[in-house]
Amino acid sequence: MSVQVRDIVRNPVKEKLARGEVVSSMTARLVSSIEIVRIAKSAGFDSLYIDLEHSSFSMETTNQICVMALEAGIPAFVRVPANTPEYISRVLDGGALGVIAPGVRSAGEARAVVAAAKYPPLGERGLSAALPQLQFLTFPAAQTLPALNDATLVIVQFESKAALDAMEEIVAVDGVDLVLIGTNDLMVDLGIPGQYDHPKVRDAYERTIAACAKRGKRVGVGGLGSRPDLMVRENGRALRLHRNRSRVPDGGVHAARETGAGPSALTKVPILFLFLFCGIVQAQTYPAKPIRIIVPLVPGGNQDIMARAVAEEVSKGLGQQIVVENRPGQSAIIGTQAVKASAPDGYTLLSVAITFARVPAIVKSAGYDPAKDFAGVSLICRIPQVLVVNPEVPARSVQELIALARAQPGELSYASSGNGSTGHVAGEMFMRMAGIRMLHVPYKGNAQSLVDVMGGQVAMMFDQVSTSAAHIKAGKLRALGVTTLARSPLFPDVPTLDESGLTGFEDVTWNGYVAPAGTPREVLARLHAEIARAVSRPEFRQRYLERGIEMRASASPEEFSAYIKSEAGAFATLAREAGMRAE
C-alpha cells in the first residue's frame, strides 16, 4: 500500500470545509470498487460517500474502497447501518475519514456517536486488525491517534421530526462536525413523501441552517432525488447542476473557488456539504426504464387483478411502463424467491398478499424471511372475508352456528384453499375464540372449495367478500358474518363476527408490493407516493369498493414493513399452537 500516515492524519475535506468552501461527495452503492474510485476521481468529486446501509458492499469491500480512495486522494465517508461502536470503529479503522450516523434523534445519541468515533487515550483501546494495512504500525501510536481524531469527520443525519425537535441540543454536541439533512427520509417521517417543495421541507432546511450557523457547524444536504437544483441553483458558487440531466454535469464539478453569477440562498450559510449521486452509479431520475412486478400466482385471482389494476394507475404517475409477470408455483415461493434474488434497484417488485407473511412459518423450504429479505413499498388494498354456509345448514346466525358445532364436536366441516391459507387461519381463529372443534377440509385452491360448499359437500368456509358476493346474492350461499370490525358496504345487513359475540375478531386479507431488501429509500418513497396517489383517486376507489375491496395505501414504506413483520410474528405463534403444517 502507498497510503502513508500523512494521508490519514490530515483530511483535505475537513480543511476545505474549515475554509468555508462547498464540498461535493459522490454516493456509491452499486459499482465495483475500482470503478467507484475512478469515477469519483475523473468527475472531480471531493469525497466518496459509501452507503454501507443500503449497498451490497461487505465490510471488507468497504474498507478496500476506503483505502483505494485514500490512495487517489479522495477521503471516504461511510454511512453505517447502525450507530453502534462496533460499526463506527470498524469503518474508521478500515480507512474511512468520516462516519455518517443516520437517524440520530437526540443529543444523547449524538454524543454516543462521537464517543465511538474518537480514539480514547492510548492503552484503553488497541489498534484494530484493519490498521496494519494502512501502515499505522510503522508510526508511534501516541502521535498518530490524536491526529487521527482531529482528522475524523463526524456527521449526524436528521431523518425525523424527533430530530428536528431536538435540533438545538444535537447541534450543540461537541465533536459533531456536520449535520446532514436526509431529505427523503425526513419527508416520509413528516408524512409528505416526494414533496420536495413542501413548506415543511423548507422550514426544516431553514431551521437546521440557522441552528448550525449559530454554533459554527456545517450543514449538509442529501437525498434531493430528482430535484438536485432544489437547494443549489445554477448560479450557485460551487456546483452547476441541471434538472433532468446527469448529476455529473457535462462541465464537471466546479471547484469551490469558481463562483457563479451570484450566491444562492444556501451558500449564505457558513459551510455547505453536498451529497450527490454520480449518474453512472445511480440514475438521476427514477424510473429510467420499465418496472417489472412479479405476481407469484396464476392469472385471474384477486391478487393478480389488484396488482395489475394498481400498476396501471401507478404507471401513469411515474411516466414509465410497468410490466406485470405471473410466476406461480410452490405456494408462491418460486416467484417470491426470484424477486428476493433480484437487484435492489427498484426495477423488480413483488406483488404480495397476507400469505406472503405466513408461508415461512409452515413451509420449511420457503427460503425467505418476509421481514429481512424484503423492503415494504406499500399496502394497496384490504379485502374482508365473510363466513358463508351452505343454505341447507340449520344456522342463520354466528351464535346458532357455534351451538351447532358444539352439539357435534369435530363433525361440522369447513373448507379452505389449503393449509395456512386465509380461510384456514380464519377458521382456526373462529374455533379458538368460540371454544369449538370443527373438521378442516383443505383444497388445492379456492375455486373448488367454494363449489363444494355450494354443493353441500362441506358445510361452511371463510371466503373473500369479493369472490363470494355474487353467490350470496344468488342465494347459493348464506352469509353469517364478516371478519372486519365494521360491516361491509356490500352487505350492510350482515353483522360482523365482533358484534356477533366474538369480541375483537378481525381477520382481513390484504395486497401490497414489496422490493428486495436494500432498495434505496428514495426509490421506495417515490413508488409509495405514486401508489398513495393512485389508490386515493375517488373513481378508482369506488370502482373496487363496489366489489368489497377497500383501496388503501400504508402511511409509509417503513410502516408496511413493520406491518408485514407483525403479521408474520402473529401467524407464527398461531401456527405453532395449532400445529399447522404445509401439505
N, C-alpha and C positions, 0 to 999 in steps of 0.2 A: 504494500500500500504506500502511496505517496503522501497520504494525509499526515501532516505534522501537528504538533501541539499548537503551533501558532494559528493553524486553521480552526482549532477548536476554541481557543481562549479569546478569540475575537469574533464577533458576529456582525458582518457588514450590514445586515438588515437592521439590527438594533441601532447601529451607528447612524444609518441613514434616517431612521425614524427620529433619532435624537436631534438631527439637523432640521427636522420639520419637513422632510421630503415625503412624497407619496410613494408607497411601495406596492408592487403588484405580486401576486402569487398564483401559480398555476395549480389547479386541483388535479390530482392524479388518482384514477380509480381502475382503469381497465387496460392500459397499455403496458408492455413489458418494461422491465427495469431500465434497460439501456435506452429504449425509445423515449421513455418519460424524461430522462435527464437531457437527452439530445434535443427533444422538442422544446423543453423549457429554456435551454441554453440558446438555441437558434432564434427563438421568438423574443428573447430579451427579457424574460421574467426575472425578477429579483430573487425569488424564492420558490420553493416547491411545497405544496400543501398535500400531504398524504392522508387520505381519509381511511384510516385503518378500520373504522366502524362500518363503513358501507362498501368497502372494496373487497376483492377476493385475496388480497395480499396476506401472507402469513407474517408473523413477527420477524422471522429470519429474512424474508424478502424485503420487508420494510427497512430493516437495518442495513441490508445491502444497498438499497436505493439511497438511503441517507448518506452512506459512505461515498458512493459514486457522485452524489450531488455535491458533497464537500470537495471532492477532487476537482469537480467542474466549477467550483466557486459559487455554488448556489445553495445556501442553507436550506435545510428541510425542516418543516414543522409537521407534527403528526397529531391528528385528531384521534384520541383514544376511545375505545368502545365503552370504557367505564372509568370513572375518575378515582381509580384505586392506586395506592402507592406502587403496587406491582406493575401495572400497565405503564404508569408515568415513568418510573425509574428504568424500565426495560427499553422504552423508546429513546430516552435521553442517553442512557448508557450505550445504546446502539448507534449513536452518531447524529441523532436529531439535535438541532439547536433551539428547538422550541416545542412546547406541548400545547395543544388546544383541548381544553376541558369543556365538553358540551353539557348543556342542561344545568349549569350552575344556578341555584335558586336562592342562595343565602350567603352571607358573609362567612359563616362557619365553613361552608363547603369550599369557598374560595381560599380560605386560609389553609384548609387541608390540602388543596391542590398545590399551593405554594410550598408547603412543608415537604410534600413528596417530590417536588421538582428541584429542590435545593439540597446539595450535599451537606450533611451535618459536619461538625468538627471531625477532623481526621481521627480514626480509631473507632468511631461509633458505627461506621458502615464501611466495609471494604469495597474495593473496586470490583465491578461485576465481570463476568466471563466475557462480555462483549467488548470490553475496553481494550484488551490487548491488540485487537485488530486495528485500533486507532493509534497504536504505538504509545499509549499512555505510560506503559511501564518503563519507558526509556527516560522519563522525566520525573522529577521529585513530585510525589503526590501532594505534598504540603504546599507547593507552589501552583500546581495545576488546578486543584479543586476550587479554590476561591475564585480563580479566573474563570473557570467553567461556570460557576454560579452566576457570575456577573454577565456572562455571555448568553445564558439561557433566557429565552423569551417565554413568559407565562401568559397565555391567552385564555380568558374565560368567555364562554359563549352564552349570550342571552337567548333563550328559546321559549320563554313562557311569561305569562302575566305576573307570576310569582317573582320572577327575576326582575321584572320592571319595578315591582313594588319595593323590592329590597335593593334597588339600584345604587342609591347613595352609599349604603353600607358596603356593598360589594366593591364598588369603585374605590372606596377608601382603604381597602385592604393593602397593606404594604407588600410589595412583591408581585402584584398583578400589574403587568406591563401594558396589556391591551385588552379592550373589551370588544368582542366581536358580536355583531347583531346577526343572529341566524334568522334571516327574513322569512323563509318558507315555514320553518318550524314554529316561529312566532305567530305567523298568520293562522296556522292550524289551531294553535292553542287559543287564539283570540276569536276563533270561530269565523274567520274571514279568509279561507284558503284561496290562494291565487289572486287576491285583490291587492295588487301592489300599490295602487294609488289610493287606497282606503285611508281616511283621516287617522284611524288608529295606528296605521303603519308609520305615517309621517310623524305622528305625535311621539311614537316610540323612538324614532330616529332623533328627533329634536331633544327629547328628554335625556337620552343617552349622551348625545353630543355635549349638552350643557353640563351634565354631571362630570364627564371626563375632562372637559375644559377647566372646570373648577379645581380639579385635582391634578391637572397637568398630565393626564393619562391619554393614551392613544385610543382611537376609535377605528374599528374595522367593520366592513360591510360584506356579508356573504349571502349566498342564496338568492341572487337577483333574478334567477330564472330567465325568462325571455325578455327581461327588461333591464339589460345592462346599462342603459343610459338613464335609468331612473335616478341614480344618485350622482353620476358623473356625466355631465353634458359634454357636447362636442367642444365647447370652449374651455373644458377643464384643463388645468395646467399640466397634468401628468399623463393622462390617458386620453386617447381619442377613440371612442367606441361608437358603433353604429348599429341601430336596431336591424334585425333580420339579416345580419351578416355574421361571418365567423367572429368569435370572441378574440381571435388573434387578428387584429386589423391588418390590412394589406401593408400598411406602412410600419407595422411592428408596434412595439410598445415604446412610447417616448420616454426618454429619461426625465426624471423629476425636474431637472433644471430647465427643460424646454417648456416654457409657459405658453399658453394659448392666448386667445384674444382677451380673455378676462376670467376672473375667478368664478367658479361655480359656488352654489350655496354651501356645499360641504367642504370645499377647500379653504373656507374661512376657519375651519376647525384647526387647532394647532397641528395635528397629525392625522393622516388617514391611511388605513391599510386596506387594500382591495384584494379580495379573493376572487379570482376569475377562473372560469373553466376554459381550457385550451380547446379549440374547435376540433382537434383530432381526438382528444380524449373523451369529450362528451359533446354531443351536438348542441348547438346554441338553442335551438327550439325543439321541443318535444311535442308531438311525434314528427320525425323527419321521414318516416316510412310507414307502410301499413302495419297495423297491430293484429296479432293473432290471438283469438280466445279459444281455448280448448274446452269443449264440453265432454266430460268423461262418460257420457251415456249415449244410448241410441237416440236418434232424432224423434221428435214428436211429443216428448213428455213435457211436463210443466217447466222443469229446469231448462231444457233446451229452448222452449218457446220464450221464456223470460230473458234468457241470456241473449238471444237474437234480437228481441224487441228493444231492450235497453241499449245493446250495442249499436243498433241503427240510429237511435237518438243521440248517443254519445259521439258517434262518428261525425254527425253534423256540427257539433260544438267544437270538436278537435280539428275539423277540416282535413281529416285523414281517413282512409278506408280501414274498416275493421272486418277481418275475415274470421268467421266462426267455423270451427272444425270439430266434428264429432270423433272422439277416440274412446269407444266403450270397451269394457272388459274387466273382469275380476272385481266386481263391486266398486267400479270407478277407479280402481287402483292404477291401471295402465296409463290412463290419461293424466292422473294426478302425478305419478312418478315422472312422466315426460316433462311436465311443467317444472317440477322440482329441479330437474337436471338442466333446465334452460338458463340462458344468460340472464342475470338480474338487471335488465336494461329497460324494462317496461314494454317490450315488444311481444312478450308472450305472457298471457294471463290465463287463469283457470277459473271456470265457472264452478261455483260450489253451492252445495245445499247443506242442510244440517247434518246429513250423513257423513260429510267430509270430516267433521269434528268427532264423529262417533266410531267410524270404521277401525282406526288403530287400536281401540280398546278391546275389540273382539276378533280381529284378524291379525295374527302374529306376523304374517308376511306382508303387511300393508306397506312397510318400507318408508314411511314418512311420519313426521310429527307435525300436526296441524299448526302448532304454536311456534315451533322452532324453525321449520323448513320453509315457511311461507310468511309473507307480509300482507296484512289485510289492505284491501283497496277500499271497498265499501259494501255495505249491505245494499241490495236493490229492491227487495220486497219481502213481505211476510204473508204466509198463507195459513189461515186457521184450519184445523181439522174438525171433522164432525163425526160424532158417534152415530152410526146408522145400523139398523137391524132389518132383517127380512120382515116384510109386512105380516107374516104369519106368527112371528114371535109374540107371545102374550104379554107384552110390556109396552106401555105408552109413555113412560117417563123413566128417568135415570134411576129413581128410587125403586120403581117396580122391577127394573132390570136387575138391580142389586139383590132384591128379595128373591127373584127367580134363581139367580146364581147361587145364593146361599142355600136354597132348597135342594139344589142338585150340584154340590161341590165337585169341581173338576170335570163336569159334563158339558156345560154350556160352552160352545166353541166360538173363537174369534179368529178372523183371518188377518194376514199381513203379507206384505210383499217380500218377506224374508227376515231371518234373524238379525236384529239390530236395526231394522227399518223403522221409519217413523211410526207406522202403525203398531209395530211390536212394542216399541218403547211406550207409546201412549197406553197400550193395553196393560203393560206391567205397572205403570203408574196408577192406572184405574184400579187394578186388583189390590195394590198395596194400600191405597187411600180408602177403598171401600171395604177392605178386610175380607176379600173373597178369593176363590180359586177358579180359574177357567182353563179351557183347553186351547192352547195356541196351535194354529194350523198355518205354518209358513208356506208361501208360494214362491215361485221364481220371479214373479213380477206382480205389479198392482192390478193389471187388467184382468187376469184370470181370477184373482181373489175377489174382485168386485163382482164378476159374473157369477161366482159360486155363492156369494151372499145373496144376490138377487134370485138365484135359483133355489135357495133353501138348503144347499149342501152344508153351509156354515151359517151360524146364527147372526153374527154381527162383525163389525170391523170399525176401525178408525180410519177415515179417508180424508184427503184434502177436499175442502168445500168446493173448489173449482172443478174437480172431476166428478163429484157426486151430485152436484146441483141439479143437472138435467134429470137424473134418475129419481131424485127426491120429488121433483115437481111432477114427474110422470107417474108417481105412485109406486114405483118399483122398489123403493127403499123408504124406510121411516126414519126421520132424524129425531134423535132424543136429546142431543146437547152438543154445543160447540166447545172447543178447547181453549178459546180465548177468554179473557176476563170480561170482555164486553161482547154483546150479541153481534152476530154478523148482519150487515145491512142486507145481505141476500135473503136471510131467513130471520127477520126480526121477531117472529113468534116462537123461535126455538131458543130455549133458555141455555145459559152457559152451564158447564158442569160445576163451576164455582157456586152458582146460585141454586144448584140442584142438590146441595148438601155436601159436596166435596170441596170444601173451602180452600181456596188458593190454587186449585187445579188449573194449570196453564201449560200447554204444550203446542207451540206454534212452529211450523216448518218455515224455513227462510231460504232465500237465494242470495248470492253475492259474488263478488270477484276477489281473487287473491293473486299475488305475484310471487315469484321466487324470493326467498329471503335475501336481503342485501340490495334490493331495488332502491335506487336513490329516493330520498324523502320528497324531493321536489317533483319527481315523476309521479309518485303516489298521490301527492297533493293535487297535481294537475288533473289526474284521472278522477280523483274523488270529487273535485269541484265540478267537472262536467257531468258526472253521474248524478250529483245532487241537483244540478240544474235540470237534467233530463227528467228525473222522476218527480220533480215538483211542478211540472207543466200540467195545468188543470185538465186539459183534454186527454192527456196521456194517462193521468191518474184515474180519471173517471172511466176510461175505456176498460181498465183492468179491475177497478172496484166493482163494476157490474158483474164480474166473474168471481168475486170473492177474494181478490188479490189486492192487498194494500201495498202500494208503491212507497218505499221509504229508503232514504239513504242514512247511513250511520253519520254521527257527528263529525267523525274524522277517521282516517285510516287506522290510527292508533286505537280508537275506540272499537273498531271492528275486530282488530287483532285481539284485544282484551276479551271481547265477547266470544270469539271462537275458542280462546283458551278456557274461558269459564264453562262453555258448553261441553268441551271435551272432558274437563275435570268432573263435572256433574254426571255425565253419562258413564264415565269410567267407574265411578262409585256405584251407580245403579247396576251396571253390567256385572260387576264383581258380586254384589249382593244377590242378584237374581240368577247368577250362573249363566249369563248369556254367552254363547259361542257361535261363531260363524259356521255355516253348514259346510 
